[in-house]
């Protein structure tokens, strides 16, 4: 009996990992949200956020997890974007150091601005867990739309991310999310 239960759990884990690996989320549809949140740490994320801002997918953007030494002008130059766009419409979050603190930093920013919908931009392999964290931090009154930036993750990274995702879902399901 115990062997069957263990085998069933192992099979569910393997099938879940297959789904996780093969069905990475892509970009969201073009419907606008109140705000865009970009999590630092991967190629193409800030570019995607800027493209969305230029396309009027939202009026304001938070870049969460920015190194404290980075200035708005540094990003404007790096991303070939007029400094006025950064000055008017982009905030830099400097407190976050991981996915959970990204969610907390974003929660505070969203509440400060009174937003009700957010487009979360991060790497496709990271999106599920980041969205889970953000939806938990924001609560049911704020809609979180995931917007995955295509990456090229290797199997060990996907495996680690899948396990983190499962552990976090488990923790939240059993009230261990605090």
GUDRENKOL-162497 format. One line per 10 residues: number of its first residue (from 1); their letters; for each residue x, y, z of C-alpha. Coordinates in steps of 0.25 Angstrom, whole numbers, plus 2048, in hexadecimal, padded with zeros to 3 digits. Example, Ala and Ser with C-alpha at 12.3 -4.5 7.8 and 13.67 -1.06 7.14 Angstrom:
1) as) 831 7EE 81F  837 7FC 81D .
//
This chain:
1) xxxxxxxxxx) 800 800 800  80B 80A 804  813 807 7F7  806 80A 7EF  804 817 7F6  813 81B 7F4  812 816 7E5  806 81E 7E3  80C 82B 7E9  819 829 7E1 .
11) xxxxxxxxxx) 811 827 7D4  809 834 7D7  816 83B 7DA  81C 836 7CC  80F 83A 7C4  80E 847 7CB  81D 84A 7C8  81A 846 7B9  80F 850 7B9  817 85B 7C0 .
21) xxxxxxxxxx) 822 859 7B6  81B 858 7A9  810 862 7AC  818 86F 7B0  80F 87B 7B0  810 885 7A5  80D 894 7A3  7FF 898 7A8  7F5 89E 79F  7F5 8AD 79C .
31) xxxxxxxxxx) 7EA 8B1 7A5  7EF 8BC 7AE  7F1 8BB 7BD  7F2 8C6 7C7  801 8C4 7C9  80D 8BC 7C4  816 8B5 7CE  824 8B0 7C8  82C 8A7 7D1  83B 8A8 7CF .
41) xxxxxxxxxx) 845 89D 7CD  842 898 7BE  845 89D 7B0  83A 8A3 7A9  831 8A6 7B5  833 8B6 7B5  833 8B6 7A6  825 8AF 7A7  820 8B9 7B1  825 8C5 7A9 .
51) xxxxxxxxxx) 81E 8C0 79D  811 8BE 7A4  812 8CC 7AA  815 8D2 79D  808 8CA 797  800 8D0 7A3  7FD 8C3 7A9  7FE 8CB 7B6  801 8D9 7BB  80C 8D5 7C5 .
61) xxxxxxxxxx) 817 8CB 7C7  81E 8C5 7D3  82C 8BF 7D1  82D 8B6 7DE  83B 8B1 7E4  844 8BC 7DE  852 8BE 7E3  852 8CA 7EC  85E 8D0 7E4  856 8D0 7D7 .
71) xxxxxxxxxx) 850 8DD 7D4  844 8E0 7CA  84D 8E7 7C1  856 8DB 7C0  84A 8D2 7BC  845 8DD 7B2  853 8DD 7AB  854 8CD 7AB  846 8CB 7A6  847 8D7 79C .
81) xxxxxxxxxx) 83B 8DD 7A2  839 8EC 7A4  83C 8F0 7B2  82E 8F7 7B3  827 8E9 7B1  82F 8E4 7BD  82C 8F1 7C5  81D 8F1 7C3  819 8E3 7C2  823 8D9 7C8 .
91) xxxxxxxxxx) 826 8D6 7D7  832 8CF 7DC  830 8C5 7E7  83D 8C3 7EF  839 8BA 7FB  836 8AD 7F4  841 8A2 7F4  838 896 7F0  82B 892 7EB  824 893 7F8 .
101) xxxxxxxxxx) 829 8A1 7FB  826 8A5 7ED  818 8A2 7F0  818 8AA 7FD  81F 8B6 7F6  814 8B5 7EB  809 8B4 7F5  80D 8C1 7FC  80F 8C8 7EF  801 8C3 7EA .
111) xxxxxxxxxx) 7FA 8C7 7F7  801 8D5 7F6  7FB 8D8 7E8  7EE 8D1 7EA  7EF 8C7 7DE  7E6 8BC 7DC  7ED 8B5 7D1  7FB 8B2 7CE  803 8AB 7C3  80F 8A3 7C8 .
121) xxxxxxxxxx) 81A 8A2 7BF  825 898 7C2  82C 88C 7BB  822 881 7B6  829 877 7BF  827 880 7CB  819 885 7C8  811 87B 7CF  818 87C 7DD  819 88B 7DC .
131) xxxxxxxxxx) 80A 88D 7D8  807 883 7E4  80F 88C 7EE  809 899 7E8  7FB 894 7E8  7FC 890 7F7  803 89D 7FB  7F8 8A6 7F4  7EC 89E 7F8  7DF 89B 7F0 .
141) xxxxxxxxxx) 7DC 8AA 7ED  7E8 8AC 7E3  7E8 8A4 7D6  7F6 89F 7D2  7F8 89C 7C3  805 894 7C0  80E 898 7B4  819 88E 7B2  826 892 7AB  82C 887 7A3 .
151) xxxxxxxxxx) 838 881 7A9  841 876 7A6  842 86F 7B4  849 862 7B6  843 856 7BC  84A 858 7CA  844 866 7CB  836 861 7C7  837 856 7D1  83B 85F 7DC .
161) xxxxxxxxxx) 830 869 7D8  825 85E 7D7  829 859 7E5  829 867 7EB  81B 869 7E4  816 85C 7EA  81B 85F 7F8  815 86D 7F8  808 868 7F3  808 85E 7FE .
171) xxxxxxxx) 80C 868 809  801 872 805  7F6 867 804  7F9 863 812  7FA 871 818  809 871 819  80B 87D 80F  80E 888 81A .
//
